[in-house]
Amino acid sequence: MTILPPVNGPASHKKASIVARKSLVDSRKLSSRSLKTSPRPEGGDETVKVNISTTPRGSRKGSRSGKGSMVVEIEAGRRSKSIVSLPQGMEYALKVCSETGYGKVLELSTEENVRLQLSMQDLKTLFEARCKDQPVQPLPHTVKERELRFINHVTKSCNNMHFSLREALLGPASASTISKILSNTTNFAVLDLSANNLKDDGVANISELLVKDENIVKITLQSVGLTSRGSDVLCHALMHNKTVTDLDISMAITQARNHIGPKGGASLKHVLACPGSVLCCLNIASTGLCDHGVMSLSEGLRGNNALTSLNLSDNDITSVGSEALAAVLPATQIEHLEVDRNKLAVRGLGFILGAMGKDPHQVKIATLTAAFNQIGAVHSGKSAAQHATKKLGKLHFMLENSTKLTNMKLDGNDMSGLYDVTSEALAASKSILVLSLDKCSLQASDGVALSLGFSSSLTRLCVSHNELLDEGTVAILVALQRNKTLRTFEADDNRLTSEVVTGLAKVLTANTTLTNVSLKQNNIKSWAGCLKALDGNTALTFLGAEGNPIALNELNTIREVIERNEAAMSKTAVPKLMEKIAVLQQDEADLYDTKQEITIEQTRIAKEEQLLADRKMGLEAGLANIADDASKVEEEYTEVHGQLIAASLQSKALVVSCGTQLEALDVQLAMETRQMNLQSLRETDVQKALITEIDSLEQAIASKKDIPEAEPLLHELQVAATVRLEAENEARRLAEEISALELQLIVNEGEMEKEKEKKKRKSTVGENLKQNSSRKPSTVSSVHSFNKRRSVSNIKK
C-alpha cells in the first residue's frame, strides 16, 4: 500500500484533494462505517474524492489542547459523503492506493474547516491509561506502533455521537480517563464500553461522569465485571441524572457476566421509584437477579411512568418472581417485555398472560418474548398435559381481550399437544402480528390444528426446527391460500419432502401478499411443481431453499424470478419511499415544533420551580420564626407557671396562718366569753343582792330610819357599776379587733384576685392552669371566711 505523508507547513495555505478510481481503494482499510459510496452513475466510472483538511493550533473553538488536527472527507460519486476525523501528527493519513502503485494523484487540497471530536492529547492520555490496565506492559520498541493502531481504532469507532470502545482491553484507569475526557465535551450521546475489564472501580469512575453529564442518553456496559457493589454506585449516580434513557448492563456472548444479584435489583428499585425518572429502556439480562431481585424491581416499577422496555432474560426467574412482576404490570408503561431463558413454566407465564387479559386497557405490552421457559414439558403423563392445557387457557383469554400485543415469541418450549388451545387463541386475536414458535416440538397434528386458527391480523409466522412433516406444513399452506395478511412464513428444518411443493404452488398462485417464504434445511429434492406458479408470481421477493438437495438449474430459475421481483419492487419502492420521506419531513417539522414547545415548557417549569423554591424558603423562614415564638411563649409560660405555683404556695401559707390566728382568737374569745359569763353571773347575783339591799334601803329611807350600813353599800354599788362599764368597754374593743381582722382578710383576698387577673391577662397559655390553681385557695378562703363570720356572730350574740 502507498501511504500518504502528513501535510506539513501552515494549514491555511495548502489545499489537497485526491481523486482516484474506486478500483484502487483498499476496501479492507476503509470500513463501511467511515466510508460510504454511492452506486456508480450511469454512463461513467465511479470515483472517490478525498479532501484532507487541517487547522492551525488553537483555531477550533472549544478545543482543549490547542493542537491542530486533520479531517479526511470521502466523496463517492455525487450522492454520498462521510467524514473521518484523524488527529494531526500521525505518520499516515489514509490508504487510498494499491500496493502496486497504480492510481494517480490528480489534486491535493487543504481546507480550514475541521471536524474535531477528540484531541491528540486526549488520545495519548487514554492510550497511557490503557497500558496501565494491562497485566503485561508492551515492549518499548512496540509502544509507538501500538499507540498509532489504538489511536486509529478510537478515531474510527468514536464518531457520529457514539463513543464506542468494545473489547478494547480497557480497565479502571482507562474508565477514569474516559470520564475526564467526556466531561469536557458535548460531542457524544452514546457510551459503549462493553466487554472490557472495568470492574466495579471502573464503573464507579463512569458513574462520576453521569452525575454531572447532560449529554449522554445511552450507556452500554455489557460484561464489564460488574457486581452488586458497582451497581449500587451506578444506580446512585442515575438517581441524580436526568438524561440517560437507555441502560444495558447485561451479559455479552462468550464474555464475563455482570452478576449484580438480588442486591442489584434492590438498587435498581430506587432508580425506578425515583421521582422524575427518565429511564425508558433497561436491559439486565443474565445478571443473576433471581426471584428476590425481580420482587424488589417490581416494587420500584409500581407507579413508574417512564420505563417502556424491560429485558429480564436468563435470570433464573420462576413463577414466584413472575407473579410479583405481573401484579405491577397494569401500573406501568412497559411495551416490550423479554423473559427468555428462565424457569417460568406454564404457571409463571399464566400470571403474565392473566394480567394482560384482565386489564387489556392498562397493560400496554406490545412485544412479549418467553422463549426457553420449560412451558408444557414440566411433567409427563396425561395429567400434566391437562394441567398445561388448563393454564394455557389464559393465552386464549389474553389474546381475545388484548388489543395492544403485536409480537409474541414462545421459542424453545415443548408446545406439542397444546395447539387446540393455541389455535383457538390465535383465531380470537385481533392484534397479533408476529408469532414465533421455533423449536417447540410441534408435530404434524399440531400443524393441522394451527392452520385452523390463523388470525386475521397475523403477518409473520415462524415454525422452524420442529417435526411438522409434510402433513402439518401442507395444512398450513392450504390455510395460507385464503389468508390476505401474512407476509413471512418460515418452516426451516421440518423434515419436509417434495410433497409440499404442490401446496406451495397453490399458495403462490392464490396469495398475492406473501413476500417471504423460507424452507431451508429440509429434504425437498424437486421444485419443478412450483416453478410455473413462481414465474407468474410478482409479490415473492425471498424464497429460502438452501440446505435442500435441489438441482442447480432449478436454483438458478428461483434466483432469476426473485431478482426480477426485487427489481420490479425497487422501481415502485422509490415513490413509496419518497412519500414516506415527505411524511417523515413533516414529522420532523412537528418534532421541531414540539421540541420548541418542550423548551418553552421547561423554561416555564424552571421558573415555577424557582418560585416554589423561593416560597419554600419563605415558609421555612416563617416556620423558624414560629418556632422561635413558640420557644419564647414556652419560656414565658414556664415563668408564669412558676409564679403561679409560688403564689399558690404563698396563698396556702397565708390561709394556714389566718386559720391558725382565727383558731387562737376563737379559743381566746371562748375563754373571755366564759369569764364574762361567769362574771355576768356573779354580777347578776350581786345585782340581785344590791337590789334587795337598795329596796330595803329605800324602804328604810322612806321610813326615814337611820341605817348605819348604807354608806358602804352605796360605795360597792358604784364600784360594781364601774367594773361593769369596763367589761363592756373590753368586749367592745375585742369586737373591733375581730372586725379589723376580717377586713384584713378581705383585703388580702382582693389583692390575690387582682394578682390572678393580672397574670391571666399576661399569658393566655396558663389560663386553665391559673383557674385550676386559684380554685382551691378560693374554696379554702371562703370556708375560713364563713367560720370567721360564724365566730363573730357567736361573739356578738
C-alpha positions in Angstrom: 0.0 0.0 0.0 1.1 3.5 -0.7 0.9 5.8 2.4 0.4 9.5 2.0 2.8 11.5 4.2 1.4 14.1 6.6 0.7 17.6 5.4 3.4 19.9 6.5 3.6 23.7 6.7 0.8 26.2 7.5 -2.6 24.5 7.2 -4.3 27.7 6.0 -2.1 27.9 2.8 -2.2 24.4 1.5 -5.0 22.7 -0.4 -5.2 19.0 -1.3 -7.7 16.9 -3.0 -7.3 13.4 -4.2 -9.4 11.8 -7.0 -8.7 8.1 -7.7 -10.7 5.3 -9.2 -12.6 3.2 -6.8 -10.9 0.1 -8.0 -7.7 1.3 -6.5 -9.2 1.9 -3.0 -8.2 -0.6 -0.4 -11.7 -1.6 0.8 -10.3 -3.6 3.6 -8.9 -0.5 5.3 -11.8 1.8 4.6 -14.5 0.4 6.8 -18.2 0.6 5.8 -18.8 2.7 9.0 -16.5 5.5 7.9 -16.5 5.2 4.1 -19.9 5.0 2.3 -20.0 5.1 -1.5 -23.0 5.7 -3.7 -23.9 3.5 -6.7 -22.0 4.2 -9.9 -23.8 6.7 -12.1 -24.9 5.5 -15.4 -22.6 6.3 -18.3 -19.4 6.8 -16.3 -17.0 5.3 -13.8 -17.5 5.8 -10.1 -14.8 7.9 -8.4 -13.8 8.6 -4.9 -12.8 12.1 -3.8 -10.7 12.6 -0.7 -10.2 16.0 0.9 -7.6 16.4 3.6 -8.1 19.5 5.8 -6.1 20.8 8.7 -6.4 23.7 11.1 -3.8 25.7 12.9 -3.2 25.2 16.6 -6.0 26.7 18.8 -8.1 27.8 15.9 -11.0 25.5 16.6 -13.5 26.8 19.1 -13.8 24.6 22.2 -10.5 22.8 21.6 -8.9 21.9 24.8 -5.4 21.0 23.8 -5.0 23.8 21.2 -3.4 21.3 18.8 -4.4 21.0 15.2 -5.9 18.0 13.5 -6.7 16.6 10.1 -10.0 15.7 8.6 -10.5 13.3 5.7 -13.6 13.8 3.6 -14.5 11.0 1.2 -16.9 11.6 -1.6 -18.2 8.7 -3.7 -19.8 9.7 -6.9 -22.2 12.6 -6.4 -24.5 11.3 -3.7 -22.8 10.2 -0.5 -20.3 11.9 1.7 -18.8 10.9 5.0 -16.3 12.4 7.4 -13.4 10.6 9.0 -11.5 12.7 11.7 -7.8 11.9 12.1 -5.5 13.6 14.5 -2.6 15.7 13.3 0.8 14.2 13.9 0.1 10.7 12.8 2.6 9.1 10.4 -0.1 8.4 7.9 -3.4 9.9 6.8 -5.4 7.5 4.7 -4.5 4.5 2.5 -6.1 5.1 -0.9 -3.8 3.4 -3.4 -3.0 -0.3 -4.1 0.4 -1.9 -3.3 1.5 -1.9 -7.0 1.3 1.9 -7.0 -1.5 2.1 -9.6 -3.6 5.2 -9.4 -2.6 8.8 -9.9 -2.9 11.7 -7.6 -4.6 14.5 -9.5 -5.4 17.1 -6.9 -4.3 17.9 -3.4 -6.0 20.5 -1.2 -6.3 21.5 2.4 -9.2 23.4 4.0 -9.6 25.3 7.2 -12.9 23.6 8.1 -12.2 20.9 10.7 -14.4 18.3 12.3 -12.7 17.5 15.6 -14.1 15.4 18.4 -11.0 14.2 20.4 -7.7 16.0 20.6 -4.3 14.2 20.2 -3.5 14.7 23.8 -6.7 13.0 24.9 -5.9 10.0 22.7 -2.4 9.7 24.1 -3.6 10.0 27.6 -6.2 7.3 27.0 -3.5 5.0 25.5 -1.3 5.5 28.5 -4.2 4.6 30.9 -4.9 1.6 28.8 -1.3 0.4 29.1 -1.6 0.8 32.9 -4.6 -1.5 32.9 -2.6 -4.3 31.2 -1.0 -7.0 33.3 2.0 -7.1 31.0 3.4 -3.8 29.7 4.3 -3.6 25.9 7.9 -3.7 24.8 9.5 -0.3 24.4 10.1 -0.7 20.7 6.4 -1.6 20.1 4.8 1.2 22.1 4.7 3.7 19.2 3.2 1.2 16.8 0.6 0.1 19.3 -0.2 3.7 20.1 -0.8 4.5 16.4 -3.1 1.5 16.0 -5.0 2.3 19.1 -5.5 6.0 18.0 -6.7 4.8 14.6 -9.2 2.4 16.2 -10.5 5.1 18.6 -10.8 7.6 15.8 -12.8 5.2 13.6 -15.0 4.0 16.5 -15.8 7.2 18.3 -17.8 9.4 15.8 -21.3 10.3 14.9 -22.1 11.0 18.6 -21.0 7.4 19.5 -18.1 6.8 21.9 -17.8 3.0 21.4 -14.7 1.1 22.5 -15.9 -2.5 22.8 -13.3 -5.2 23.5 -10.6 -2.6 23.7 -8.8 -4.1 26.8 -9.8 -1.2 29.0 -9.7 -1.2 32.8 -10.4 1.1 35.7 -7.7 3.6 34.8 -9.0 3.9 31.3 -12.5 4.4 32.6 -11.2 7.3 34.8 -9.5 8.9 31.8 -12.7 8.5 29.7 -14.7 10.1 32.4 -12.4 13.1 32.4 -12.4 13.4 28.6 -16.1 13.2 28.2 -16.8 15.6 31.0 -15.2 18.3 28.8 -17.0 17.6 25.6 -20.6 17.6 24.3 -20.0 15.6 21.1 -21.1 12.2 22.4 -24.6 10.9 23.3 -23.9 7.2 23.3 -21.3 5.5 25.5 -20.4 1.8 24.9 -17.6 0.2 26.9 -18.8 -3.4 26.7 -16.6 -6.4 27.0 -13.8 -4.5 28.9 -12.4 -5.4 32.3 -13.7 -2.3 34.0 -14.9 -4.0 37.2 -16.6 -2.1 40.0 -13.9 0.6 40.2 -14.1 1.4 36.5 -18.0 1.6 36.7 -17.6 3.9 39.7 -15.4 6.2 37.6 -18.1 6.3 34.8 -20.7 7.0 37.5 -18.9 10.2 38.5 -19.4 11.3 34.9 -23.1 10.6 34.9 -23.7 12.8 38.0 -22.7 16.0 36.1 -23.1 15.0 32.5 -26.1 16.3 30.5 -25.4 14.8 27.0 -25.2 11.0 27.3 -28.5 9.3 26.7 -27.5 5.7 26.3 -25.0 3.6 28.3 -23.9 0.1 27.4 -21.8 -1.8 29.9 -22.2 -5.4 28.9 -19.8 -7.9 30.5 -17.5 -5.5 32.4 -17.3 -7.5 35.6 -20.0 -5.5 37.4 -21.2 -6.7 40.9 -23.7 -5.5 43.4 -21.2 -3.0 44.8 -20.6 -1.3 41.5 -24.3 -1.4 40.6 -25.1 0.4 43.8 -22.8 3.2 42.9 -24.1 3.3 39.3 -27.7 3.5 40.5 -26.9 6.3 42.9 -25.5 8.3 40.0 -28.5 7.5 37.8 -30.8 8.9 40.5 -29.1 12.3 40.0 -29.0 12.1 36.2 -31.9 13.3 34.0 -30.6 12.4 30.6 -29.8 8.7 30.5 -32.8 6.9 29.0 -31.2 3.6 28.0 -29.1 1.4 30.3 -27.7 -2.0 29.3 -25.7 -4.0 31.9 -26.5 -7.4 30.5 -24.0 -10.2 29.6 -22.4 -10.3 26.1 -22.0 -13.6 24.4 -18.8 -15.5 25.4 -17.8 -12.7 27.8 -17.6 -12.5 31.6 -21.0 -11.8 33.1 -22.2 -8.9 35.2 -23.5 -10.5 38.4 -25.4 -7.9 40.4 -27.7 -10.4 42.1 -30.7 -9.6 44.2 -28.9 -6.7 45.8 -28.5 -5.1 42.4 -32.3 -5.5 41.9 -32.8 -3.6 45.2 -30.5 -0.8 44.0 -32.4 -0.5 40.6 -35.7 -0.3 42.6 -34.6 3.1 43.9 -33.8 4.3 40.4 -37.1 3.3 39.0 -39.0 4.7 42.1 -37.1 8.0 42.0 -39.5 10.9 41.2 -38.8 12.3 37.7 -37.0 9.1 36.5 -36.4 9.2 32.7 -35.0 5.7 32.2 -37.0 4.2 29.3 -35.1 1.0 28.4 -33.5 -1.3 30.9 -31.6 -4.5 29.9 -30.4 -6.6 32.8 -30.4 -10.0 31.2 -28.1 -12.6 32.7 -27.3 -10.7 35.8 -28.3 -13.2 38.5 -31.4 -11.3 39.8 -33.4 -14.4 40.7 -36.9 -14.1 42.2 -35.9 -11.8 45.1 -34.3 -9.3 42.7 -37.4 -9.3 40.5 -39.6 -8.8 43.5 -37.5 -5.7 44.6 -37.5 -4.5 41.0 -41.3 -4.8 40.9 -41.7 -2.6 43.9 -39.8 0.1 42.1 -41.9 -0.3 38.9 -45.1 0.4 40.8 -46.0 3.9 39.8 -43.2 4.3 37.3 -44.4 6.1 34.1 -41.1 6.2 32.2 -39.9 2.6 31.6 -41.2 1.2 28.3 -38.7 -1.7 27.6 -37.5 -4.3 30.1 -35.3 -7.3 29.5 -35.1 -9.9 32.3 -33.9 -12.9 30.3 -31.7 -15.6 31.8 -32.1 -14.7 35.5 -33.5 -17.9 37.0 -36.9 -16.4 37.4 -39.7 -18.8 38.5 -43.4 -18.4 38.9 -42.8 -16.5 42.2 -41.0 -13.7 40.5 -43.4 -13.8 37.6 -46.3 -13.3 40.0 -44.7 -10.3 41.6 -44.0 -8.8 38.2 -47.5 -9.4 36.8 -49.0 -7.7 39.8 -47.5 -4.3 38.9 -47.8 -4.5 35.1 -51.1 -2.7 35.0 -49.5 0.3 36.8 -46.5 0.6 34.3 -45.9 1.8 30.8 -43.9 -1.3 29.7 -44.4 -2.1 26.0 -41.5 -4.5 25.4 -41.0 -7.4 27.9 -38.4 -10.1 27.5 -38.3 -13.1 29.9 -36.4 -15.6 27.8 -34.4 -18.5 29.2 -36.0 -18.5 32.7 -38.0 -21.1 34.6 -41.4 -19.6 34.4 -43.2 -22.8 33.3 -46.9 -22.7 32.5 -47.8 -21.2 35.9 -45.4 -18.3 35.6 -46.4 -17.5 32.0 -50.0 -17.8 33.1 -49.5 -14.9 35.6 -48.3 -12.6 32.9 -51.0 -13.6 30.4 -53.6 -13.3 33.1 -52.6 -9.7 33.9 -52.6 -8.8 30.2 -56.1 -10.3 29.7 -57.6 -9.0 32.9 -56.6 -5.4 32.3 -56.2 -5.1 28.5 -56.5 -1.3 28.5 -54.0 -0.8 31.3 -51.3 -3.3 30.4 -49.5 -1.8 27.4 -47.3 -4.7 26.4 -46.9 -4.9 22.6 -43.9 -7.4 22.5 -43.7 -10.4 24.7 -40.8 -12.9 24.4 -40.8 -16.0 26.7 -38.5 -18.4 24.8 -37.0 -21.5 26.6 -39.1 -21.3 29.8 -40.0 -25.0 30.2 -43.6 -24.4 29.2 -45.6 -27.5 28.5 -42.9 -30.0 29.5 -42.7 -29.7 33.2 -44.1 -33.1 33.9 -45.1 -36.1 31.9 -48.3 -38.0 31.6 -51.9 -37.1 30.7 -52.5 -35.1 33.9 -49.5 -32.9 33.1 -50.9 -32.2 29.6 -54.4 -31.5 31.0 -52.8 -29.2 33.6 -50.8 -27.3 30.9 -53.9 -27.1 28.7 -55.9 -25.5 31.6 -53.1 -23.0 32.3 -52.8 -22.1 28.6 -56.5 -21.3 28.6 -55.2 -17.9 29.8 -53.5 -17.5 26.5 -56.9 -17.6 24.8 -58.3 -15.2 27.3 -55.4 -12.8 26.8 -55.3 -12.9 23.0 -59.1 -12.4 22.9 -59.1 -9.4 25.1 -55.7 -7.7 24.4 -55.7 -5.0 21.8 -52.0 -4.0 22.1 -50.0 -7.2 21.9 -48.5 -7.4 18.4 -45.4 -9.7 18.8 -45.1 -12.9 20.8 -42.2 -15.3 20.9 -42.5 -18.7 22.5 -39.5 -20.5 21.0 -37.8 -23.4 22.8 -40.9 -24.6 24.7 -42.4 -28.0 24.3 -45.8 -27.0 23.0 -46.8 -30.3 21.4 -50.4 -31.4 22.0 -51.4 -27.9 23.2 -52.3 -26.3 19.9 -56.0 -27.0 20.2 -55.9 -24.2 22.8 -53.4 -22.1 20.9 -55.2 -22.2 17.6 -58.4 -21.0 19.3 -56.5 -18.2 20.9 -55.0 -17.2 17.6 -58.4 -17.2 15.9 -59.7 -14.9 18.6 -56.8 -12.5 18.4 -57.3 -9.2 16.6 -53.9 -7.5 17.2 -51.2 -10.2 17.0 -48.8 -9.6 14.0 -45.8 -11.8 14.7 -45.8 -15.3 16.2 -42.6 -17.3 16.6 -42.8 -21.0 17.6 -39.2 -22.1 16.7 -38.0 -25.3 18.4 -41.4 -26.1 20.1 -41.5 -29.8 19.3 -44.5 -29.3 17.0 -45.9 -32.4 15.4 -48.0 -32.9 12.2 -51.2 -32.8 14.2 -50.1 -29.5 15.8 -49.6 -28.0 12.3 -53.1 -29.1 11.3 -54.6 -27.5 14.5 -52.5 -24.4 14.0 -53.8 -24.0 10.4 -57.3 -23.7 11.7 -56.6 -20.7 13.9 -55.0 -18.2 11.6 -55.6 -14.7 12.9 -56.9 -12.0 10.5 -54.0 -9.7 11.6 -51.0 -12.2 11.5 -48.2 -11.0 9.2 -45.3 -13.3 10.2 -45.3 -17.0 11.3 -42.2 -19.0 12.2 -42.4 -22.7 12.9 -38.9 -23.7 12.1 -36.9 -26.6 13.7 -40.0 -28.7 14.5 -41.5 -32.0 13.3 -44.4 -30.8 11.3 -43.5 -33.1 8.3 -45.4 -32.7 5.1 -48.9 -33.2 6.6 -48.6 -30.3 9.1 -46.9 -28.0 6.6 -49.3 -28.6 3.8 -52.2 -27.9 6.2 -50.7 -24.5 6.9 -50.1 -23.8 3.2 -53.7 -24.6 2.5 -54.7 -22.0 5.1 -52.3 -19.5 3.5 -54.3 -19.7 0.3 -57.2 -17.9 2.0 -55.1 -15.6 4.1 -54.6 -12.0 3.0 -52.3 -10.6 5.7 -49.4 -13.0 6.2 -46.2 -11.7 4.6 -43.5 -14.0 6.0 -43.7 -17.8 6.5 -40.7 -19.8 7.9 -40.7 -23.6 8.1 -37.0 -24.5 8.1 -35.7 -27.9 9.3 -39.1 -29.7 9.5 -38.2 -32.9 7.5 -40.2 -31.7 4.5 -40.1 -33.5 1.2 -41.2 -32.6 -2.4 -44.8 -33.1 -1.5 -45.0 -29.6 0.0 -44.0 -28.1 -3.4 -47.5 -28.6 -4.8 -49.1 -26.8 -1.8 -46.5 -24.0 -2.2 -47.5 -23.7 -5.9 -51.2 -23.2 -4.9 -50.2 -20.6 -2.4 -48.1 -18.7 -4.9 -51.0 -18.7 -7.4 -53.7 -17.6 -4.9 -51.8 -15.4 -2.4 -50.5 -12.0 -3.6 -49.4 -10.7 -0.2 -46.9 -13.3 0.8 -43.4 -11.9 0.2 -41.0 -14.2 2.1 -41.0 -18.0 2.3 -38.2 -20.0 3.9 -38.0 -23.8 3.6 -34.3 -24.2 4.4 -32.6 -27.4 5.7 -35.3 -29.8 4.5 -35.3 -32.8 2.1 -37.0 -31.2 -0.9 -35.4 -32.7 -4.0 -37.5 -31.3 -6.7 -39.0 -27.8 -7.1 -40.4 -28.3 -10.6 -44.0 -28.4 -9.3 -43.9 -24.7 -8.2 -41.7 -23.1 -10.9 -44.6 -22.2 -13.2 -46.5 -20.7 -10.3 -43.4 -18.9 -9.1 -42.9 -17.4 -12.6 -46.4 -16.0 -12.5 -46.0 -14.5 -9.0 -44.8 -10.9 -8.7 -45.0 -10.5 -5.0 -42.5 -13.0 -3.6 -39.1 -11.4 -3.0 -37.4 -14.2 -1.0 -37.6 -18.0 -1.2 -35.2 -19.8 1.1 -34.2 -23.1 -0.5 -30.7 -23.6 0.9 -29.9 -26.9 2.6 -32.1 -28.9 0.2 -30.8 -31.3 -2.4 -32.0 -29.0 -5.2 -30.9 -29.1 -8.8 -28.7 -26.3 -10.0 -30.9 -25.3 -12.9 -34.0 -25.1 -10.5 -32.0 -23.0 -8.1 -31.0 -20.6 -10.9 -34.6 -20.3 -12.0 -35.7 -19.5 -8.5 -32.9 -16.8 -8.2 -33.9 -15.2 -11.5 -37.5 -14.9 -10.6 -36.6 -13.5 -7.2 -34.2 -10.9 -8.7 -36.9 -10.0 -11.2 -39.4 -9.4 -8.5 -36.9 -7.4 -6.4 -36.1 -5.2 -9.4 -39.8 -4.5 -10.0 -40.3 -3.9 -6.3 -37.4 -1.4 -6.3 -38.9 0.6 -9.1 -42.1 1.1 -7.1 -40.2 1.4 -3.8 -38.7 4.8 -4.7 -42.0 6.6 -4.9 -43.2 4.9 -1.8 -40.0 5.9 0.0 -40.4 9.5 -1.3 -43.9 9.5 0.2 -42.5 8.2 3.5 -39.7 10.8 3.4 -42.3 13.6 2.9 -44.3 12.2 5.8 -41.1 12.0 7.9 -40.1 15.5 7.0 -43.5 16.7 8.2 -43.0 14.7 11.3 -39.6 16.2 11.7 -41.1 19.7 11.5 -43.7 18.7 14.0 -41.0 17.3 16.3 -39.0 20.5 16.0 -42.1 22.5 17.0 -42.7 20.0 19.8 -39.1 20.4 20.9 -39.6 24.2 20.9 -42.7 23.8 23.0 -40.9 21.5 25.3 -38.1 24.0 25.7 -40.7 26.7 26.5 -42.4 24.4 28.9 -39.1 23.5 30.6 -38.4 27.2 31.0 -41.8 27.8 32.5 -41.3 24.8 34.8 -37.9 26.1 35.8 -39.4 29.5 36.7 -42.2 27.8 38.6 -39.6 25.6 40.4 -37.7 28.7 41.3 -40.9 30.4 42.6 -41.7 27.3 44.6 -38.1 27.2 45.9 -38.4 30.8 47.0 -41.8 30.1 48.5 -40.4 27.1 50.3 -37.6 29.3 51.7 -40.1 31.8 52.9 -42.2 29.1 54.5 -39.1 27.7 56.2 -38.2 31.1 57.5 -41.8 31.6 58.7 -41.6 28.2 60.4 -38.3 29.2 62.0 -39.9 32.4 63.3 -42.9 30.4 64.6 -40.6 28.0 66.3 -38.7 30.9 68.0 -42.0 32.5 69.1 -43.2 29.1 70.4 -40.0 28.8 72.4 -40.4 32.3 73.8 -44.1 31.6 74.7 -43.0 28.3 76.3 -40.4 30.2 78.4 -43.0 32.8 79.4 -45.4 30.0 80.2 -42.8 28.3 82.4 -42.1 31.6 84.2 -45.8 32.4 84.7 -46.4 28.8 85.8 -43.6 29.1 88.4 -45.0 32.4 89.6 -48.5 30.9 89.9 -47.1 27.9 91.8 -45.3 30.4 94.2 -48.4 32.5 94.6 -50.5 29.3 95.2 -48.0 28.2 97.9 -48.0 31.7 99.4 -51.8 31.9 99.4 -51.9 28.4 101.1 -49.4 29.6 103.7 -51.5 32.8 104.3 -54.7 30.7 104.6 -53.0 28.4 107.1 -51.7 31.4 109.1 -55.1 33.1 109.1 -56.7 29.8 110.1 -54.2 29.5 113.0 -54.9 33.0 114.1 -58.6 32.5 113.8 -58.4 29.4 115.9 -56.4 31.2 118.5 -58.9 34.1 118.5 -61.7 31.6 118.7 -60.1 30.0 121.8 -59.4 33.4 123.3 -62.9 34.6 122.6 -64.3 31.4 124.1 -62.3 31.8 127.3 -63.2 35.5 127.6 -66.8 34.7 126.9 -66.8 32.1 129.6 -65.1 34.6 132.0 -67.6 37.2 131.0 -70.5 34.8 131.5 -69.1 33.8 134.9 -68.6 37.5 135.8 -72.1 38.3 134.5 -73.5 35.6 136.7 -71.6 36.9 139.7 -72.7 40.4 138.8 -76.3 39.2 138.5 -76.1 37.7 141.9 -74.5 40.9 143.3 -77.1 43.0 141.5 -79.9 40.9 143.0 -78.3 41.4 146.4 -77.9 45.1 145.8 -81.4 45.4 144.5 -82.6 43.7 147.6 -80.5 46.0 149.8 -81.5 49.0 147.7 -85.1 48.1 148.2 -84.5 47.7 151.8 -82.6 51.0 151.9 -85.3 52.7 150.0 -87.8 51.4 152.4 -85.7 52.5 155.3 -85.2 55.9 153.7 -88.8 56.0 153.1 -89.4 55.2 156.7 -86.6 57.6 157.5 -84.8 55.1 159.6 -81.2 55.6 160.4 -79.2 52.8 158.6 -75.6 52.9 159.5 -74.6 50.2 156.7 -75.9 52.4 153.8 -72.7 54.2 153.2 -70.5 51.1 152.4 -73.3 49.6 150.3 -73.5 52.6 148.1 -69.8 52.5 147.6 -69.9 48.9 146.5 -72.6 49.7 144.1 -70.6 52.4 142.5 -67.6 50.0 142.2 -69.7 47.3 140.6 -71.1 49.8 138.1 -67.5 50.9 137.2 -66.4 47.2 136.7 -69.4 46.5 134.5 -68.6 49.6 132.4 -65.0 48.5 132.0 -66.2 44.9 131.0 -68.5 46.4 128.3 -65.6 48.5 127.0 -63.3 45.5 126.8 -66.0 43.5 124.9 -66.4 46.4 122.5 -62.7 46.6 122.0 -62.5 42.8 121.2 -65.3 43.2 118.7 -63.4 46.0 116.9 -60.3 43.9 116.7 -62.2 41.0 115.2 -63.8 43.4 112.6 -60.3 44.7 111.7 -59.0 41.1 111.2 -62.0 40.3 108.9 -61.3 43.5 106.9 -57.6 42.5 106.6 -58.6 39.1 105.3 -61.0 40.6 102.7 -58.2 43.0 101.6 -55.8 40.0 101.2 -58.3 38.1 99.2 -58.9 41.1 96.9 -55.2 41.6 96.3 -54.8 37.9 95.5 -57.7 38.1 93.0 -56.1 41.2 91.4 -52.8 39.4 91.1 -54.5 36.4 89.4 -56.3 38.7 86.9 -53.1 40.4 86.1 -51.3 37.1 85.4 -54.3 35.9 83.4 -54.1 38.9 81.1 -50.3 38.5 80.8 -50.4 34.9 79.5 -53.3 33.2 77.8 -51.5 29.9 77.7 -51.7 29.4 81.5 -55.4 30.5 81.8 -56.7 27.0 82.6 -53.9 26.3 84.9 -54.4 29.5 86.8 -58.1 28.8 87.1 -57.3 25.3 88.5 -54.7 26.7 90.9 -56.9 29.6 92.1 -60.0 27.4 92.7 -58.6 25.6 95.7 -57.4 28.7 97.7 -60.7 30.5 97.0 -62.6 27.5 98.4 -60.4 27.4 101.4 -60.6 31.2 102.0 -64.4 31.0 101.6 -64.6 28.3 104.2 -62.5 30.3 106.6 -64.5 33.4 105.9 -67.7 31.5 106.8 -66.0 30.2 110.0 -64.9 33.7 111.0 -68.3 35.2 110.4 -69.9 32.5 112.4 -67.4 33.1 115.3 -68.1 36.8 115.2 -71.8 36.1 115.2 -71.4 34.0 118.2 -69.3 36.7 119.9 -71.9 39.3 119.1 -74.6 37.1 120.4 
